[in-house]
């Protein structure tokens, strides 16, 4: 047997060669060889014929030592490993990295092949798999739009070492994200933007589910006694609560993060995927990220959403309703005869429109404030524009200046000569007198 052929053969193939050689030398019968190797007599005859014709090469597989036709090229393997170690893709998990290769690098590879390749290169997934604990899950709602979970997640979304808050809402029935907005802190405007995107794209939901942050609920709500509640006393709604009340949305407050677990799991998925997507797009500011999120949401929902059991419960916006005039800050003020009102230490004048009714000499108005349209006024259902104005300050009458008189004490005042008016007293005693006094106090005999 040739040495090269010997080193190519496995232990199993060597045992077959020994048995077939014994069969050729008539030391074994075909039946005995079949029993020894666990093969059929037909297979033994085929192997015997091959060994007689080609020798030991007949037992070596013809593809032995050859690279499979579907195997990855060495250049492609090195490229994938280099890309995975680059700063852009280093934080992506294996499944997300497979999607990014197909989308941005035009490299299509199966997950099992990619997993094997990266594991052999000593690369581990940044997303750790925890052991799943058995717990009772709440069933999904049967209709889309019945319940929208709202929350915000602080994280280094832009990979610049600074923490931003991503505001979002997710539908409980389908797992569809209805809106996302990135801001420097958890704020009212962030939730207004999520609600605006939801109402324009899907409609008005039946209810929302959120934590008990003061953006959603007044902190005085839980402090009302039973007697006050029975008497009909209510606390004022927050700005977000007032907007949801105008839209006819019922707000539900969660008592723990686990109660709204669907949106909590959404943050885990987005924290793994979104920073990598933002780095691939070269986004470095929150404004650019918010523009990108509008395009990213349809792709994300197409990948993770599920179908609802029944038809959608979202209600379309009523005809003529301007959602921007609801999702804004609204406060009440009173204007004077000139149509001027004060708002946070500044004065504004109401601009009357020919197409709108004239204002009464004095009246009560609602001031609408939003980054989308600035500052407007609503009076009897009509919207009026405003312009800043500077009200002249009232001048005070000039009062004559009083001469300042400096008071000086008299010559006989104690401040000057008091120490000379009183006689000095001194206590001078000799040491002998002090010792006698002490002897009398401590050493004298006490009369019985």
SELOKOL-420144 format. One record per residue (C-alpha): residue number from 0; x negated, z, y negated; residue in one letter. Coordinates in Angstrom, 2 decimals, padded with zeros to 5 digits. Each point is the difference from the previous one (the first is absolute). Example, Ala and Ser with C-alpha at 12.3 -4.5 7.8 and 13.67 -1.06 7.14 Angstrom:
<sites>
+-----+---------+---------+---------+---+
|   k |    east |      up |   north | r |
+-----+---------+---------+---------+---+
|   0 | -012.30 |  007.80 |  004.50 | a |
|   1 | -001.37 | -000.66 | -003.44 | s |
+-----+---------+---------+---------+---+
</sites>
This chain:
<sites>
+-----+---------+---------+---------+---+
|   k |    east |      up |   north | r |
+-----+---------+---------+---------+---+
|   0 |  000.00 |  000.00 |  000.00 | x |
|   1 | -001.28 | -000.85 | -003.49 | x |
|   2 | -000.82 |  002.98 | -002.24 | x |
|   3 |  002.09 | -001.36 | -002.90 | x |
|   4 |  003.00 | -000.33 |  002.28 | x |
|   5 | -000.65 |  003.49 |  001.36 | x |
|   6 |  000.09 |  001.60 | -003.45 | x |
|   7 |  003.20 | -001.88 | -000.89 | x |
|   8 |  001.86 |  001.30 |  003.06 | x |
|   9 |  001.94 |  003.25 | -000.01 | x |
|  10 | -000.06 |  002.57 |  002.79 | x |
|  11 |  003.23 | -001.38 |  001.35 | x |
|  12 | -001.37 | -003.53 |  000.08 | x |
|  13 | -003.17 |  001.17 |  001.76 | x |
|  14 |  002.03 |  001.69 |  002.73 | x |
|  15 |  001.96 | -003.22 |  000.47 | x |
|  16 | -003.23 | -001.97 |  000.27 | x |
|  17 | -001.34 |  002.32 |  002.72 | x |
|  18 |  003.24 | -000.20 |  001.98 | x |
|  19 |  000.28 | -003.81 | -000.28 | x |
|  20 | -003.67 | -000.34 |  001.00 | x |
|  21 |  000.75 |  002.05 |  003.15 | x |
|  22 |  002.97 | -002.25 |  000.69 | x |
|  23 | -002.17 | -003.12 | -000.31 | x |
|  24 | -002.58 |  001.49 |  002.35 | x |
|  25 |  002.90 |  000.70 |  002.41 | x |
|  26 | -000.55 |  003.77 | -000.12 | x |
|  27 |  003.64 |  000.45 | -001.11 | x |
|  28 |  003.23 | -001.76 |  000.68 | x |
|  29 |  002.29 | -001.34 | -002.71 | x |
|  30 |  002.56 |  002.73 |  000.70 | x |
|  31 | -002.62 |  002.78 | -000.18 | x |
|  32 | -001.36 | -001.40 | -003.28 | x |
|  33 |  003.53 | -000.15 | -001.44 | x |
|  34 |  000.66 |  003.62 |  000.96 | x |
|  35 | -003.38 |  001.10 | -001.43 | x |
|  36 |  000.50 | -001.68 | -003.37 | x |
|  37 |  003.76 |  000.48 | -000.21 | x |
|  38 |  000.63 | -003.74 | -000.36 | x |
|  39 |  002.08 | -002.52 |  001.91 | x |
|  40 | -001.54 | -002.18 |  002.73 | x |
|  41 |  000.68 | -003.05 | -002.17 | x |
|  42 | -002.03 |  001.51 | -002.84 | x |
|  43 | -002.84 |  000.86 |  002.42 | x |
|  44 | -000.16 | -003.59 |  001.23 | x |
|  45 | -000.12 | -001.27 | -003.59 | x |
|  46 | -002.84 |  002.36 | -000.92 | x |
|  47 | -001.90 | -000.92 |  003.20 | x |
|  48 |  000.22 | -003.69 | -000.86 | x |
|  49 | -001.18 |  000.64 | -003.55 | x |
|  50 | -003.00 |  002.09 |  001.06 | x |
|  51 | -001.03 | -002.69 |  002.51 | x |
|  52 |  000.20 | -002.69 | -002.70 | x |
|  53 | -001.27 |  001.77 | -003.18 | x |
|  54 | -001.51 |  003.22 |  001.28 | x |
|  55 |  000.53 |  003.27 | -001.92 | x |
|  56 |  001.10 | -001.91 | -003.14 | x |
|  57 |  003.37 | -000.58 |  001.68 | x |
|  58 |  000.77 |  003.74 | -000.35 | x |
|  59 | -000.86 |  000.15 | -003.74 | x |
|  60 |  002.85 | -000.73 | -002.40 | x |
|  61 | -000.45 | -003.30 | -001.82 | x |
|  62 |  000.71 |  001.67 | -003.40 | x |
|  63 | -002.59 |  002.71 |  000.62 | x |
|  64 | -002.39 |  000.20 | -002.95 | x |
|  65 |  002.12 | -002.35 | -002.12 | x |
|  66 |  001.64 |  001.07 | -003.25 | x |
|  67 |  003.84 | -000.18 |  000.10 | x |
|  68 |  001.50 | -002.85 | -001.98 | x |
|  69 |  002.32 |  002.35 | -001.93 | x |
|  70 | -002.78 |  002.50 | -000.86 | x |
|  71 | -000.84 |  000.66 | -003.67 | x |
|  72 | -003.10 | -001.68 | -001.35 | x |
|  73 | -002.88 |  002.29 | -000.84 | x |
|  74 |  000.09 | -001.10 | -003.65 | x |
|  75 |  003.70 |  000.88 | -000.22 | x |
|  76 | -000.61 |  003.40 |  001.61 | x |
|  77 | -002.70 |  000.86 | -002.53 | x |
|  78 |  002.23 | -001.19 | -002.86 | x |
|  79 |  002.90 |  002.23 |  001.10 | x |
|  80 | -002.26 |  003.05 |  000.32 | x |
|  81 | -001.57 | -000.72 | -003.42 | x |
|  82 |  003.43 | -000.31 | -001.61 | x |
|  83 |  001.20 |  003.22 |  001.60 | x |
|  84 | -003.04 |  001.89 | -001.38 | x |
|  85 |  000.48 | -001.44 | -003.51 | x |
|  86 |  001.46 |  002.30 | -002.72 | x |
|  87 |  003.17 | -002.11 | -000.17 | x |
|  88 |  001.08 |  000.47 |  003.62 | x |
|  89 | -001.83 |  003.18 |  000.99 | x |
|  90 |  003.07 |  002.24 | -000.45 | x |
|  91 |  002.47 | -002.27 |  001.82 | x |
|  92 |  001.24 |  000.96 |  003.45 | x |
|  93 | -000.49 | -002.46 |  002.86 | x |
|  94 |  003.55 | -001.37 | -000.01 | x |
|  95 |  000.00 | -000.50 | -003.78 | x |
|  96 | -003.49 | -001.53 |  000.18 | x |
|  97 |  001.32 | -002.59 |  002.48 | x |
|  98 |  002.70 | -000.99 | -002.54 | x |
|  99 | -002.51 | -000.17 | -002.86 | x |
| 100 | -002.33 | -002.26 |  002.00 | x |
| 101 |  002.84 | -002.45 |  000.59 | x |
| 102 |  001.24 |  000.11 | -003.61 | x |
| 103 | -003.20 |  000.04 | -002.08 | x |
| 104 | -002.78 | -001.19 |  002.36 | x |
| 105 |  002.05 | -002.49 |  002.12 | x |
| 106 | -001.31 |  001.62 |  003.22 | x |
| 107 |  002.53 |  000.38 |  002.79 | x |
| 108 | -000.90 |  002.45 |  002.76 | x |
| 109 |  002.10 |  002.07 |  002.39 | x |
| 110 |  000.20 |  003.74 | -000.51 | x |
| 111 | -001.51 |  000.80 |  003.42 | x |
| 112 | -003.00 | -002.30 | -000.64 | x |
| 113 | -000.50 |  001.45 | -003.47 | x |
| 114 |  000.29 |  003.56 |  001.28 | x |
| 115 | -002.59 | -000.63 |  002.75 | x |
| 116 | -002.36 | -001.73 | -002.44 | x |
| 117 |  000.11 |  002.79 | -002.59 | x |
| 118 | -000.25 |  002.78 |  002.59 | x |
| 119 | -003.13 | -001.58 |  001.54 | x |
| 120 | -001.48 | -000.19 | -003.52 | x |
| 121 |  000.54 |  003.77 | -000.40 | x |
| 122 |  002.78 | -000.34 | -002.61 | x |
| 123 |  002.92 |  002.42 |  000.17 | x |
| 124 |  003.40 | -000.25 | -001.65 | x |
| 125 |  000.39 |  002.22 | -003.11 | x |
| 126 |  003.57 |  000.84 |  001.00 | x |
| 127 | -000.09 |  002.83 |  002.51 | x |
| 128 |  002.66 |  000.11 |  002.67 | x |
| 129 |  001.45 |  003.46 |  000.33 | x |
| 130 |  001.79 |  001.24 |  003.03 | x |
| 131 |  003.70 | -000.52 | -000.53 | x |
| 132 |  002.01 |  003.19 |  000.08 | x |
| 133 |  003.44 | -000.17 |  001.45 | x |
| 134 |  002.62 |  000.72 | -002.63 | x |
| 135 |  003.56 | -000.93 | -000.73 | x |
| 136 |  000.29 | -002.92 | -002.39 | x |
| 137 |  002.95 | -000.61 | -002.25 | x |
| 138 |  001.75 | -003.27 |  000.80 | x |
| 139 | -000.19 | -002.84 | -002.46 | x |
| 140 |  003.02 | -000.75 | -002.16 | x |
| 141 |  002.13 | -002.82 |  001.36 | x |
| 142 |  000.29 | -001.90 | -003.30 | x |
| 143 | -002.66 | -001.20 | -002.39 | x |
| 144 |  000.38 |  001.72 | -003.36 | x |
| 145 |  001.72 |  003.15 |  001.25 | x |
| 146 | -003.09 |  002.15 | -000.65 | x |
| 147 | -003.14 | -000.73 | -002.03 | x |
| 148 | -002.90 |  002.45 |  000.30 | x |
| 149 | -002.03 |  000.45 | -003.21 | x |
| 150 | -003.44 |  001.55 | -000.41 | x |
| 151 | -003.45 | -000.44 | -001.59 | x |
| 152 | -003.40 |  000.18 |  001.69 | x |
| 153 | -003.30 |  000.96 | -001.74 | x |
| 154 | -002.97 | -001.96 |  001.37 | x |
| 155 | -003.09 | -001.99 | -001.01 | x |
| 156 |  001.95 | -003.26 |  000.17 | x |
| 157 | -002.45 | -002.05 | -002.11 | x |
| 158 | -003.11 |  001.32 |  001.82 | x |
| 159 | -001.59 |  001.08 | -003.30 | x |
| 160 | -000.08 |  003.75 |  000.63 | x |
| 161 |  003.06 |  000.62 | -002.20 | x |
| 162 |  003.30 |  001.27 |  001.38 | x |
| 163 |  003.13 | -001.99 | -000.80 | x |
| 164 |  003.63 |  000.63 |  001.01 | x |
| 165 |  001.86 | -002.71 |  001.88 | x |
| 166 |  003.77 |  000.33 | -000.48 | x |
| 167 |  002.18 | -001.55 |  002.66 | x |
| 168 |  003.32 | -000.16 |  001.76 | x |
| 169 |  000.81 | -000.94 |  003.61 | x |
| 170 |  003.31 | -000.83 |  001.63 | x |
| 171 |  000.81 |  002.38 |  002.84 | x |
| 172 |  001.83 | -002.55 |  002.16 | x |
| 173 | -002.51 | -002.88 | -000.04 | x |
| 174 | -003.27 |  001.58 | -001.15 | x |
| 175 | -000.09 | -002.59 | -002.78 | x |
| 176 | -001.95 |  001.02 | -003.13 | x |
| 177 |  002.31 | -000.61 | -002.98 | x |
| 178 | -002.58 |  000.56 | -002.74 | x |
| 179 | -003.54 |  001.18 | -000.81 | x |
| 180 | -001.59 |  000.98 | -003.31 | x |
| 181 | -003.48 |  001.37 | -000.72 | x |
| 182 | -000.61 |  002.47 | -002.85 | x |
| 183 | -002.57 |  002.60 | -001.02 | x |
| 184 |  002.37 |  002.86 |  000.81 | x |
| 185 |  003.37 |  000.69 |  001.57 | x |
| 186 |  002.33 | -000.89 | -002.84 | x |
| 187 |  003.57 | -000.95 | -000.88 | x |
| 188 | -000.99 | -003.56 | -000.91 | x |
| 189 | -001.44 | -000.56 |  003.48 | x |
| 190 |  003.31 |  000.87 |  001.67 | x |
| 191 |  001.93 | -002.01 | -002.59 | x |
| 192 | -002.09 | -003.07 |  000.88 | x |
| 193 |  000.62 |  000.51 |  003.74 | x |
| 194 |  003.76 |  000.37 | -000.61 | x |
| 195 |  000.03 | -003.09 | -002.25 | x |
| 196 | -001.75 | -002.14 |  002.63 | x |
| 197 |  002.41 |  001.27 |  002.66 | x |
| 198 |  003.14 | -000.69 | -002.04 | x |
| 199 | -001.11 | -003.51 | -000.98 | x |
| 200 | -001.22 | -001.08 |  003.45 | x |
| 201 |  002.49 |  001.75 |  002.30 | x |
| 202 |  002.70 |  001.79 | -001.98 | x |
| 203 |  001.21 |  003.55 | -000.66 | x |
| 204 | -000.38 |  002.36 |  003.00 | x |
| 205 |  002.47 |  002.63 |  001.12 | x |
| 206 | -002.39 |  002.99 | -000.17 | x |
| 207 | -003.63 |  001.00 | -000.55 | x |
| 208 | -002.07 |  002.58 |  001.87 | x |
| 209 | -002.93 |  001.66 | -001.80 | x |
| 210 | -001.80 |  003.28 | -000.46 | x |
| 211 |  001.13 |  002.52 | -002.62 | x |
| 212 | -002.41 | -001.07 | -002.73 | x |
| 213 |  001.23 |  000.69 | -003.54 | x |
| 214 |  000.18 | -003.76 | -000.56 | x |
| 215 |  002.95 | -000.09 |  002.43 | x |
| 216 |  001.60 |  003.43 | -000.32 | x |
| 217 |  000.07 |  002.63 | -002.73 | x |
| 218 | -001.95 |  003.18 |  000.90 | x |
| 219 |  002.97 |  002.06 | -001.23 | x |
| 220 |  002.34 | -001.49 |  002.59 | x |
| 221 | -000.85 |  002.52 |  002.72 | x |
| 222 |  000.07 |  002.93 | -002.43 | x |
| 223 |  003.73 | -000.08 | -000.62 | x |
| 224 |  001.82 |  002.96 |  001.51 | x |
| 225 |  003.07 | -000.39 |  002.18 | x |
| 226 |  002.22 |  001.32 | -002.80 | x |
| 227 | -001.37 | -002.58 | -002.43 | x |
| 228 |  000.54 | -002.81 |  002.48 | x |
| 229 |  003.58 |  001.13 |  000.65 | x |
| 230 |  000.57 |  000.13 | -003.74 | x |
| 231 | -000.96 | -003.69 | -000.19 | x |
| 232 | -003.34 |  000.41 | -001.74 | x |
| 233 | -002.38 | -002.91 |  000.57 | x |
| 234 | -003.57 | -000.69 | -001.05 | x |
| 235 | -000.94 | -003.13 | -001.91 | x |
| 236 | -001.12 | -002.99 |  002.05 | x |
| 237 | -003.54 | -001.29 | -000.23 | x |
| 238 | -000.56 | -003.48 | -001.43 | x |
| 239 | -000.34 | -001.45 |  003.51 | x |
| 240 |  003.04 |  001.95 |  001.20 | x |
| 241 |  002.02 | -001.28 | -002.95 | x |
| 242 | -001.00 | -003.61 |  000.78 | x |
| 243 |  000.97 |  000.37 |  003.68 | x |
| 244 |  003.30 |  001.59 | -001.04 | x |
| 245 |  000.77 | -003.02 | -002.22 | x |
| 246 | -000.76 | -002.32 |  002.91 | x |
| 247 |  002.17 |  002.05 |  002.37 | x |
| 248 | -002.89 |  001.06 |  002.26 | x |
| 249 |  000.16 |  003.35 |  001.81 | x |
| 250 | -003.29 |  001.92 | -000.12 | x |
| 251 | -001.09 |  002.21 |  002.93 | x |
| 252 | -002.90 |  002.47 | -000.24 | x |
| 253 | -002.28 |  000.59 |  002.99 | x |
| 254 | -001.21 |  003.49 |  000.86 | x |
| 255 | -003.27 | -001.09 |  001.67 | x |
| 256 | -002.29 | -003.07 |  000.25 | x |
| 257 |  000.89 | -000.34 |  003.69 | x |
| 258 |  003.64 | -000.58 | -000.94 | x |
| 259 | -000.95 | -003.31 | -001.65 | x |
| 260 | -002.52 | -000.96 |  002.66 | x |
| 261 |  000.67 | -003.74 | -000.25 | x |
| 262 | -001.55 | -000.32 | -003.44 | x |
| 263 | -002.77 |  002.46 |  000.90 | x |
| 264 | -001.02 | -002.33 |  002.86 | x |
| 265 |  000.21 | -002.92 | -002.41 | x |
| 266 | -002.72 |  001.61 | -002.13 | x |
| 267 | -002.28 |  000.24 |  003.05 | x |
| 268 |  000.43 | -003.72 |  000.65 | x |
| 269 | -000.50 | -000.98 | -003.65 | x |
| 270 | -003.04 |  002.25 | -000.44 | x |
| 271 | -001.62 | -001.85 |  002.90 | x |
| 272 |  000.97 | -003.53 | -001.09 | x |
| 273 |  000.64 | -000.23 | -003.76 | x |
| 274 | -003.50 |  000.96 | -001.31 | x |
| 275 | -001.53 | -002.73 |  002.19 | x |
| 276 |  002.53 | -002.55 | -001.27 | x |
| 277 | -000.76 |  000.95 | -003.62 | x |
| 278 | -003.74 | -000.36 |  000.60 | x |
| 279 |  000.52 | -003.45 |  001.55 | x |
| 280 |  001.89 | -001.04 | -003.16 | x |
| 281 | -002.63 |  001.51 | -002.33 | x |
| 282 |  002.55 |  002.28 | -001.69 | x |
| 283 | -001.46 |  002.88 | -002.02 | x |
| 284 |  002.81 |  001.18 | -002.32 | x |
| 285 |  003.46 |  001.46 |  000.55 | x |
| 286 |  001.62 | -002.79 | -002.05 | x |
| 287 | -001.49 | -002.70 |  002.23 | x |
| 288 |  000.98 |  002.01 |  003.09 | x |
| 289 |  003.67 |  000.17 | -001.08 | x |
| 290 |  000.11 | -003.78 | -000.40 | x |
| 291 | -001.54 | -000.46 |  003.45 | x |
| 292 |  002.42 |  002.50 |  001.62 | x |
| 293 |  002.98 | -002.25 | -000.82 | x |
| 294 | -001.58 | -002.81 |  002.03 | x |
| 295 | -001.27 |  002.32 |  002.74 | x |
| 296 |  003.33 |  001.69 |  000.81 | x |
| 297 |  001.70 | -003.01 |  001.68 | x |
| 298 | -003.01 | -000.50 |  002.30 | x |
| 299 | -000.14 |  003.72 |  000.82 | x |
| 300 |  003.74 |  000.20 |  000.72 | x |
| 301 | -000.07 | -003.09 |  002.20 | x |
| 302 | -002.60 |  001.72 |  002.17 | x |
| 303 |  001.50 |  003.51 |  000.29 | x |
| 304 |  003.77 | -000.19 | -000.62 | x |
| 305 |  002.62 |  000.31 |  002.75 | x |
| 306 |  003.55 | -001.31 |  000.16 | x |
| 307 |  002.91 |  002.26 | -000.95 | x |
| 308 |  002.93 |  000.46 |  002.38 | x |
| 309 |  002.66 | -000.83 | -002.59 | x |
| 310 |  000.37 | -001.97 | -003.24 | x |
| 311 | -001.67 |  001.08 | -003.23 | x |
| 312 |  001.51 |  002.81 | -002.07 | x |
| 313 | -001.78 | -001.01 | -003.21 | x |
| 314 |  002.40 | -000.63 | -002.90 | x |
| 315 | -000.79 | -002.84 | -002.42 | x |
| 316 | -000.46 |  000.80 | -003.67 | x |
| 317 |  003.27 | -000.31 | -001.95 | x |
| 318 |  000.31 | -003.05 | -002.19 | x |
| 319 | -001.31 |  000.63 | -003.51 | x |
| 320 | -001.89 |  003.20 |  000.92 | x |
| 321 | -003.49 |  000.18 | -001.47 | x |
| 322 | -002.04 |  002.11 |  002.41 | x |
| 323 | -002.67 |  000.59 | -002.66 | x |
| 324 |  002.52 |  001.85 | -002.19 | x |
| 325 |  000.65 |  002.43 |  002.88 | x |
| 326 | -003.52 |  000.51 |  001.38 | x |
| 327 | -001.36 |  001.41 | -003.24 | x |
| 328 | -000.21 |  003.28 | -001.91 | x |
| 329 |  003.26 |  000.73 | -001.86 | x |
| 330 |  000.44 |  002.76 | -002.60 | x |
| 331 |  002.69 |  000.67 | -002.59 | x |
| 332 | -000.54 |  000.09 | -003.76 | x |
| 333 |  002.00 | -000.08 | -003.26 | x |
| 334 | -000.64 | -002.56 | -002.74 | x |
| 335 |  000.63 |  000.42 | -003.74 | x |
| 336 |  001.82 | -002.21 | -002.50 | x |
| 337 | -002.93 | -002.40 | -000.18 | x |
| 338 | -000.11 | -000.47 |  003.77 | x |
| 339 | -003.23 |  002.01 |  000.30 | x |
| 340 | -000.63 |  002.50 |  002.78 | x |
| 341 | -002.91 |  002.17 |  001.03 | x |
| 342 | -001.57 | -000.28 |  003.44 | x |
| 343 | -003.00 |  002.14 |  000.95 | x |
| 344 | -001.20 |  000.54 | -003.61 | x |
| 345 |  000.39 | -003.68 | -000.92 | x |
| 346 |  002.77 | -001.77 | -001.87 | x |
| 347 |  001.71 | -003.23 |  001.06 | x |
| 348 |  002.68 | -002.12 | -001.62 | x |
| 349 |  002.71 | -001.74 |  001.99 | x |
| 350 |  000.00 | -003.77 | -000.51 | x |
| 351 |  003.57 | -001.23 | -000.23 | x |
| 352 |  000.96 | -003.32 |  001.62 | x |
| 353 |  002.65 | -002.40 | -001.30 | x |
| 354 |  001.36 | -000.50 |  003.51 | x |
| 355 |  000.45 |  003.76 |  000.54 | x |
| 356 |  002.42 |  002.43 | -001.70 | x |
| 357 | -001.22 |  001.77 | -003.11 | x |
| 358 | -001.13 |  003.60 |  000.32 | x |
| 359 |  002.02 |  002.88 | -001.41 | x |
| 360 | -001.57 |  001.89 | -002.95 | x |
| 361 | -001.11 |  002.76 |  002.36 | x |
| 362 |  000.15 |  000.15 |  003.77 | x |
| 363 | -001.41 |  001.06 |  003.33 | x |
| 364 | -002.21 | -002.49 |  001.85 | x |
| 365 | -002.01 | -000.30 |  003.21 | x |
| 366 | -003.68 | -000.84 | -000.40 | x |
| 367 | -001.39 | -002.20 |  002.81 | x |
| 368 | -003.76 |  000.00 |  000.56 | x |
| 369 | -001.88 | -002.17 |  002.52 | x |
| 370 | -003.39 | -001.79 |  000.19 | x |
| 371 |  001.92 | -003.21 |  000.73 | x |
| 372 |  001.97 | -000.23 | -003.27 | x |
| 373 | -001.31 |  002.81 | -002.21 | x |
| 374 |  002.59 |  002.09 | -001.85 | x |
| 375 |  003.66 | -001.01 | -000.33 | x |
| 376 |  003.26 |  001.70 | -000.91 | x |
| 377 |  003.38 | -000.04 |  001.75 | x |
| 378 |  003.13 |  000.67 | -002.05 | x |
| 379 |  003.46 | -000.31 |  001.55 | x |
| 380 | -001.39 | -002.15 |  002.82 | x |
| 381 | -001.87 | -002.40 | -002.31 | x |
| 382 | -003.80 | -000.30 | -000.12 | x |
| 383 | -001.74 | -000.10 | -003.39 | x |
| 384 | -003.65 | -000.60 | -000.80 | x |
| 385 | -002.03 |  002.42 | -002.13 | x |
| 386 | -002.87 | -000.17 | -002.45 | x |
| 387 | -002.40 |  002.81 | -000.93 | x |
| 388 |  000.37 |  001.34 | -003.52 | x |
| 389 | -001.78 |  002.60 | -002.08 | x |
| 390 |  002.34 |  002.43 | -001.72 | x |
| 391 | -001.42 |  001.22 | -003.36 | x |
| 392 | -000.86 |  003.65 | -000.04 | x |
| 393 |  001.77 |  002.22 | -002.53 | x |
| 394 | -002.25 |  001.01 | -002.85 | x |
| 395 | -000.15 |  003.66 | -000.86 | x |
| 396 |  000.14 |  001.07 | -003.65 | x |
| 397 | -003.37 |  000.99 | -001.39 | x |
| 398 | -000.15 |  003.74 | -000.60 | x |
| 399 | -002.29 |  001.45 | -002.67 | x |
| 400 | -003.10 |  001.53 |  001.43 | x |
| 401 | -000.17 |  003.78 | -000.34 | x |
| 402 | -003.20 |  001.53 | -001.19 | x |
| 403 | -001.71 |  002.01 |  002.66 | x |
| 404 | -000.69 |  003.56 | -001.10 | x |
| 405 | -002.92 |  001.82 |  001.52 | x |
| 406 |  000.72 |  003.71 |  000.43 | x |
| 407 | -002.84 |  002.39 | -000.72 | x |
| 408 |  000.17 |  003.72 |  000.78 | x |
| 409 | -000.31 |  002.65 | -002.73 | x |
| 410 | -003.23 |  001.87 | -000.59 | x |
| 411 |  001.49 |  003.19 |  001.48 | x |
| 412 |  001.29 | -001.79 |  003.11 | x |
| 413 | -001.19 |  001.47 |  003.27 | x |
| 414 | -001.33 | -003.42 |  000.99 | x |
| 415 | -002.66 |  000.37 | -002.70 | x |
| 416 | -000.61 |  003.71 | -000.59 | x |
| 417 |  002.00 |  001.86 |  002.62 | x |
| 418 | -003.06 |  001.38 |  001.72 | x |
| 419 | -001.00 |  001.74 | -003.26 | x |
| 420 |  003.39 |  001.60 | -000.64 | x |
| 421 |  000.09 |  002.12 |  003.18 | x |
| 422 | -002.36 |  002.89 |  000.66 | x |
| 423 | -002.26 | -000.41 |  002.97 | x |
| 424 |  000.31 |  002.43 |  002.87 | x |
| 425 | -002.73 |  000.68 |  002.51 | x |
| 426 | -000.46 |  002.23 |  003.03 | x |
| 427 | -003.43 |  001.47 |  000.24 | x |
| 428 | -000.81 |  002.58 |  002.67 | x |
| 429 | -003.25 |  001.24 |  001.39 | x |
| 430 | -000.93 | -000.28 |  003.62 | x |
| 431 |  000.08 |  003.76 |  000.38 | x |
| 432 |  003.62 |  000.21 | -001.07 | x |
| 433 |  000.97 | -002.70 |  002.53 | x |
| 434 | -001.82 |  001.82 |  002.82 | x |
| 435 |  001.76 |  003.26 | -000.83 | x |
| 436 |  003.34 | -001.73 |  000.06 | x |
| 437 | -000.69 | -001.48 |  003.42 | x |
| 438 | -001.15 |  003.36 |  001.41 | x |
| 439 |  003.15 |  001.63 | -001.25 | x |
| 440 |  002.16 | -002.68 |  001.66 | x |
| 441 | -001.70 | -000.35 |  003.37 | x |
| 442 | -002.13 |  003.12 |  000.60 | x |
| 443 |  002.22 |  002.83 | -001.28 | x |
| 444 |  001.64 |  002.25 |  002.55 | x |
| 445 |  003.68 | -000.48 |  000.59 | x |
| 446 |  002.07 |  003.20 | -000.40 | x |
| 447 |  001.83 |  000.92 |  003.17 | x |
+-----+---------+---------+---------+---+
</sites>
